[in-house]
Each structure stands twice: as C-alpha cells, then as structure tokens.
Amino acid sequence: MIKEPLSDKVLQGLASVSADGMDILMLEHGSVRATILNATRLVNETRANHSLGILETLALGYAYMGALLCTNQMKGTDRMSLSMECSGPMAGFAVESNAEGQVKGYLKVDHIPLDAPLESFDLSPFIQTGTLTVTKTLSNTNKPFSGTVELTHGSIARDLTRYFQLSEQIQTAIALSVWFDPEGIVRGAGGLFLQALPGADSQILEDLDDWITEIPSIGKLLADGQTPTGIMHSQFHAFRPEMVGSRAAEFHCPCDAQRFGAYLRSLPDSERIALAAHDPDKVVVKCHNCGTEYIYRHDEL
C-alpha cells in the first residue's frame, strides 16, 4: 500500500499525542482483562487514504478500532473480520485485523448521504437495522468460524458488545471514541475493551457497563496528551490496574503494484481490449481496503 501524506495541521496535532498502540492490563486482581487503544495516527491515515469526510471517518474509524480491540488475545497468524450490513444510508462496512495489530477495510458507500447538516455523532440514523458478523480464523485450526447478531443499538461499540455477550457468552463492555477539533481534524481516537475472566465476581459482571460509561471521552483524553496507560491508572485506580502487555496498532494493507499487475495481465484479451477502449493511455486500479491507486500503461501489461 501507499500511504497518503498527512497535512501539516494533522502532523502538528500528532506531535502532542502518544504513539499508536494497545496496552493490556488486568483489573481487580485479574478478574477483568482491559485493553486500551490509541489509534489517532491510524484514523488520520485511514481518512487520508480513503478520502473520508467527518461522518465517514467516524464510522470507519469506529470499525477499525473495534476490529483491533477484538484481537487483544490473538497470536501468530490469527485474524478476524467485522462485517456490517445495514438498511441505513451507511450501508455497512467490511474490515479485517490480525494478531500483529494491522487493520484494513472499507465502507460500503464512498459518501454517506445527509438529508440535513450533521448535528451529532450519533450513528444510529445512518445504521438503522441489519446485522453484524464477526469471523475469526485461528492459526491452530485455520478454519474460520463466525457469529452474527442483529443490530439493536445503532452503535458499533454497543452492538459489538452484544455480539460477545450473545455469541460467545462473555460479559464484555466496549467504548470507541473519535475527537474532532473545531476544524474537523481528528485530534484523538481510541477505544477501551473490558472483558470479565472466568471466576469473576458476579457484581463485577453487573458493573462492567457502568465502569465504561462513567469515564470521559477516550479520544478527548488522548487529544489532551494523556497516554493509554495513564488513562487506565487515572480512571480505574480503584480497581488496581496491572500492566501485562502491549501490542501494535497500524493501518496496513499488503497490496502492491506487482500483485494487481499480475491480475491485470491474467485477464482475457476481450477485457483488456475493453480497458484500453476506456482509457487508451493507462489502467487505474484502486484497492478498496486501503484506497491506494495503482496506474499501469497498457504497454506494461
């Protein structure tokens, strides 16, 4: 993939924000596993490569961060995907992440249509009804298994939470946050994933949702210069957080010019003639997972 350059204003903001990544901690003497994510650069890069507006940045940013948080216990070549199909104007998304902390994917519409100026960051009017599917492929089996839930909240974080509670029967709470400045630039983006471990106290299971809804916007805290671990220690001090590990978080797609070129060269002559008729000088191929465009002259193919 080729990453589009970030603007000077974006880079200035990133200079005061900690590096992207996920920190993993244990709360309440190992009763709850917590993963906190900083994805501020990642969301800005996603926006630049996919040429996203504010609403699209919010939707795909949430999807990317949700997928990354779900990999917090993956290892080796494990990977997972999130796919949403919805009746609202957002139409849905398809994203994929892996145990190395890499994520890619796309919205199913280039631009989400608006009937009126955007007044809030509530995505429910743009999602409405539909399904969310989580597919995991683990390296020890290399066989994908999926679970699907109906969309009931119009919130990527809350419907992903519902997937874990229904499909995997694990008490989970998830928060996702993107903070924009008055100019519409992403200054902070992050998320939090809390999951009860076997043997956790019943009261903890009941309180997980309260824990996660009572903390301030993670995106705003990151934009203000706090680190992910610092946020956990300040917001969850009473639950005795203990750091147990960290992971990368990166917008990454394995596409390249050679791979797409090989595909074009394998096309039947009739299709290549049609491509030449469309543009006699070149063929342009765009990777839907990362927005990278590859340009080929016909004589190259």
SEMI-190382 format. One record per residue (C-alpha): x, y, z; residue number from 0. Coordinates in steps of 0.25 Angstrom, whole numbers. Layout:
% SEMI-190382
X / Y / Z / NUM $
...
END
This chain:
% SEMI-190382
0 / 0 / 0 / 0 $
4 / 14 / -2 / 1 $
0 / 24 / 10 / 2 $
-4 / 38 / 6 / 3 $
3 / 49 / 13 / 4 $
-3 / 55 / 25 / 5 $
-5 / 70 / 25 / 6 $
3 / 80 / 33 / 7 $
-8 / 82 / 43 / 8 $
-10 / 68 / 45 / 9 $
4 / 65 / 48 / 10 $
5 / 77 / 58 / 11 $
-6 / 70 / 65 / 12 $
0 / 57 / 65 / 13 $
13 / 62 / 71 / 14 $
6 / 65 / 84 / 15 $
-1 / 51 / 85 / 16 $
5 / 38 / 89 / 17 $
9 / 27 / 79 / 18 $
-2 / 18 / 74 / 19 $
-3 / 4 / 81 / 20 $
-11 / -4 / 90 / 21 $
-8 / -6 / 105 / 22 $
-13 / -19 / 112 / 23 $
-16 / -18 / 127 / 24 $
-22 / -27 / 138 / 25 $
-33 / -20 / 147 / 26 $
-38 / -25 / 161 / 27 $
-27 / -35 / 163 / 28 $
-28 / -42 / 150 / 29 $
-43 / -42 / 149 / 30 $
-44 / -33 / 137 / 31 $
-36 / -32 / 125 / 32 $
-35 / -18 / 119 / 33 $
-29 / -13 / 106 / 34 $
-28 / 1 / 103 / 35 $
-25 / 6 / 89 / 36 $
-19 / 19 / 84 / 37 $
-21 / 20 / 69 / 38 $
-20 / 35 / 66 / 39 $
-10 / 34 / 55 / 40 $
-17 / 21 / 49 / 41 $
-30 / 28 / 48 / 42 $
-24 / 40 / 41 / 43 $
-16 / 32 / 32 / 44 $
-29 / 24 / 29 / 45 $
-36 / 37 / 26 / 46 $
-25 / 42 / 16 / 47 $
-24 / 29 / 8 / 48 $
-39 / 27 / 7 / 49 $
-42 / 42 / 5 / 50 $
-53 / 42 / 16 / 51 $
-62 / 53 / 21 / 52 $
-65 / 55 / 36 / 53 $
-76 / 45 / 37 / 54 $
-69 / 34 / 29 / 55 $
-57 / 36 / 37 / 56 $
-65 / 34 / 50 / 57 $
-72 / 21 / 44 / 58 $
-59 / 14 / 38 / 59 $
-51 / 19 / 50 / 60 $
-60 / 12 / 60 / 61 $
-60 / -1 / 51 / 62 $
-45 / -1 / 50 / 63 $
-43 / 1 / 65 / 64 $
-54 / -9 / 69 / 65 $
-47 / -19 / 60 / 66 $
-33 / -16 / 66 / 67 $
-38 / -17 / 80 / 68 $
-44 / -31 / 77 / 69 $
-30 / -36 / 74 / 70 $
-25 / -34 / 88 / 71 $
-23 / -49 / 91 / 72 $
-20 / -53 / 77 / 73 $
-6 / -59 / 74 / 74 $
2 / -64 / 62 / 75 $
-5 / -63 / 49 / 76 $
-19 / -61 / 56 / 77 $
-28 / -51 / 49 / 78 $
-42 / -47 / 49 / 79 $
-52 / -39 / 41 / 80 $
-64 / -30 / 45 / 81 $
-75 / -28 / 34 / 82 $
-88 / -20 / 36 / 83 $
-99 / -20 / 27 / 84 $
-110 / -9 / 30 / 85 $
-122 / -3 / 24 / 86 $
-118 / 12 / 27 / 87 $
-110 / 21 / 18 / 88 $
-97 / 16 / 23 / 89 $
-100 / 2 / 17 / 90 $
-89 / -5 / 25 / 91 $
-74 / -8 / 25 / 92 $
-64 / -19 / 24 / 93 $
-51 / -19 / 32 / 94 $
-40 / -29 / 35 / 95 $
-30 / -29 / 46 / 96 $
-19 / -38 / 51 / 97 $
-11 / -42 / 63 / 98 $
0 / -33 / 58 / 99 $
-9 / -21 / 61 / 100 $
-11 / -18 / 46 / 101 $
-25 / -13 / 41 / 102 $
-30 / -10 / 27 / 103 $
-44 / -9 / 21 / 104 $
-55 / 0 / 15 / 105 $
-69 / 6 / 16 / 106 $
-79 / 0 / 6 / 107 $
-82 / 14 / 1 / 108 $
-72 / 25 / -2 / 109 $
-80 / 36 / 4 / 110 $
-91 / 35 / 14 / 111 $
-103 / 43 / 9 / 112 $
-108 / 54 / 18 / 113 $
-122 / 60 / 18 / 114 $
-118 / 71 / 27 / 115 $
-106 / 77 / 34 / 116 $
-99 / 67 / 44 / 117 $
-103 / 71 / 58 / 118 $
-97 / 60 / 66 / 119 $
-88 / 48 / 65 / 120 $
-100 / 38 / 67 / 121 $
-98 / 28 / 56 / 122 $
-112 / 21 / 59 / 123 $
-119 / 29 / 48 / 124 $
-109 / 24 / 38 / 125 $
-109 / 10 / 42 / 126 $
-123 / 6 / 46 / 127 $
-126 / -9 / 45 / 128 $
-117 / -20 / 40 / 129 $
-106 / -30 / 45 / 130 $
-92 / -30 / 50 / 131 $
-84 / -42 / 47 / 132 $
-71 / -46 / 54 / 133 $
-62 / -56 / 47 / 134 $
-49 / -62 / 54 / 135 $
-38 / -70 / 47 / 136 $
-29 / -76 / 57 / 137 $
-15 / -81 / 53 / 138 $
-17 / -94 / 61 / 139 $
-29 / -99 / 53 / 140 $
-28 / -89 / 41 / 141 $
-43 / -91 / 39 / 142 $
-52 / -79 / 40 / 143 $
-64 / -78 / 50 / 144 $
-74 / -67 / 50 / 145 $
-85 / -61 / 59 / 146 $
-95 / -52 / 55 / 147 $
-104 / -42 / 63 / 148 $
-116 / -33 / 59 / 149 $
-113 / -19 / 61 / 150 $
-121 / -13 / 72 / 151 $
-114 / -1 / 77 / 152 $
-109 / 7 / 64 / 153 $
-96 / 7 / 71 / 154 $
-83 / -1 / 66 / 155 $
-78 / -1 / 80 / 156 $
-91 / -6 / 87 / 157 $
-95 / -16 / 76 / 158 $
-80 / -22 / 77 / 159 $
-82 / -23 / 92 / 160 $
-95 / -30 / 89 / 161 $
-88 / -40 / 80 / 162 $
-79 / -44 / 91 / 163 $
-90 / -46 / 101 / 164 $
-99 / -54 / 92 / 165 $
-90 / -61 / 82 / 166 $
-78 / -64 / 92 / 167 $
-86 / -62 / 105 / 168 $
-75 / -54 / 111 / 169 $
-78 / -41 / 119 / 170 $
-72 / -30 / 111 / 171 $
-72 / -15 / 110 / 172 $
-66 / -7 / 99 / 173 $
-65 / 8 / 97 / 174 $
-60 / 15 / 84 / 175 $
-57 / 30 / 82 / 176 $
-52 / 40 / 72 / 177 $
-50 / 54 / 76 / 178 $
-50 / 65 / 65 / 179 $
-45 / 79 / 67 / 180 $
-54 / 91 / 62 / 181 $
-47 / 90 / 49 / 182 $
-52 / 75 / 47 / 183 $
-38 / 70 / 49 / 184 $
-36 / 57 / 57 / 185 $
-28 / 60 / 70 / 186 $
-31 / 48 / 78 / 187 $
-36 / 34 / 74 / 188 $
-36 / 22 / 83 / 189 $
-45 / 11 / 90 / 190 $
-46 / 2 / 102 / 191 $
-49 / -13 / 103 / 192 $
-53 / -19 / 117 / 193 $
-56 / -34 / 118 / 194 $
-58 / -42 / 130 / 195 $
-50 / -54 / 132 / 196 $
-55 / -68 / 138 / 197 $
-58 / -67 / 152 / 198 $
-60 / -52 / 153 / 199 $
-69 / -47 / 164 / 200 $
-84 / -46 / 160 / 201 $
-84 / -31 / 164 / 202 $
-73 / -28 / 154 / 203 $
-81 / -35 / 143 / 204 $
-92 / -26 / 146 / 205 $
-83 / -13 / 147 / 206 $
-75 / -14 / 135 / 207 $
-84 / -5 / 126 / 208 $
-85 / 5 / 138 / 209 $
-69 / 5 / 138 / 210 $
-68 / 8 / 123 / 211 $
-79 / 18 / 122 / 212 $
-74 / 27 / 134 / 213 $
-61 / 30 / 128 / 214 $
-59 / 43 / 120 / 215 $
-57 / 42 / 104 / 216 $
-44 / 34 / 102 / 217 $
-42 / 42 / 89 / 218 $
-42 / 55 / 97 / 219 $
-33 / 50 / 108 / 220 $
-23 / 45 / 97 / 221 $
-24 / 59 / 90 / 222 $
-21 / 65 / 103 / 223 $
-8 / 58 / 103 / 224 $
-11 / 46 / 113 / 225 $
-5 / 33 / 110 / 226 $
-14 / 20 / 109 / 227 $
-7 / 14 / 122 / 228 $
-9 / 28 / 129 / 229 $
-23 / 28 / 125 / 230 $
-25 / 14 / 131 / 231 $
-18 / 17 / 144 / 232 $
-25 / 31 / 146 / 233 $
-39 / 25 / 142 / 234 $
-38 / 11 / 148 / 235 $
-29 / 14 / 160 / 236 $
-39 / 8 / 170 / 237 $
-38 / -6 / 162 / 238 $
-23 / -7 / 163 / 239 $
-19 / -8 / 149 / 240 $
-7 / -16 / 146 / 241 $
0 / -15 / 132 / 242 $
2 / -29 / 126 / 243 $
6 / -26 / 111 / 244 $
5 / -17 / 99 / 245 $
2 / -18 / 84 / 246 $
4 / -10 / 72 / 247 $
-7 / -3 / 64 / 248 $
-5 / 0 / 50 / 249 $
-13 / 3 / 37 / 250 $
-7 / -7 / 28 / 251 $
-11 / -14 / 15 / 252 $
-2 / -24 / 8 / 253 $
-6 / -19 / -6 / 254 $
5 / -15 / -16 / 255 $
7 / -12 / -31 / 256 $
12 / -25 / -35 / 257 $
0 / -33 / -29 / 258 $
-10 / -24 / -37 / 259 $
-1 / -24 / -49 / 260 $
-1 / -39 / -49 / 261 $
-17 / -39 / -48 / 262 $
-18 / -30 / -60 / 263 $
-8 / -38 / -69 / 264 $
-17 / -50 / -66 / 265 $
-30 / -44 / -71 / 266 $
-35 / -49 / -84 / 267 $
-32 / -41 / -97 / 268 $
-46 / -37 / -98 / 269 $
-46 / -30 / -84 / 270 $
-32 / -24 / -87 / 271 $
-37 / -18 / -100 / 272 $
-49 / -12 / -92 / 273 $
-40 / -6 / -82 / 274 $
-32 / 0 / -94 / 275 $
-44 / 6 / -100 / 276 $
-48 / 12 / -87 / 277 $
-34 / 19 / -86 / 278 $
-24 / 18 / -97 / 279 $
-13 / 22 / -88 / 280 $
-14 / 15 / -75 / 281 $
-22 / 6 / -66 / 282 $
-24 / 11 / -52 / 283 $
-27 / 0 / -41 / 284 $
-31 / 4 / -27 / 285 $
-30 / -5 / -15 / 286 $
-43 / -4 / -7 / 287 $
-37 / -8 / 6 / 288 $
-27 / 4 / 7 / 289 $
-30 / 13 / -4 / 290 $
-17 / 12 / -11 / 291 $
-17 / 15 / -26 / 292 $
-8 / 7 / -36 / 293 $
-6 / 12 / -50 / 294 $
-1 / 4 / -62 / 295 $
2 / 7 / -76 / 296 $
-4 / -2 / -86 / 297 $
10 / -6 / -91 / 298 $
14 / -10 / -77 / 299 $
3 / -21 / -77 / 300 $
END
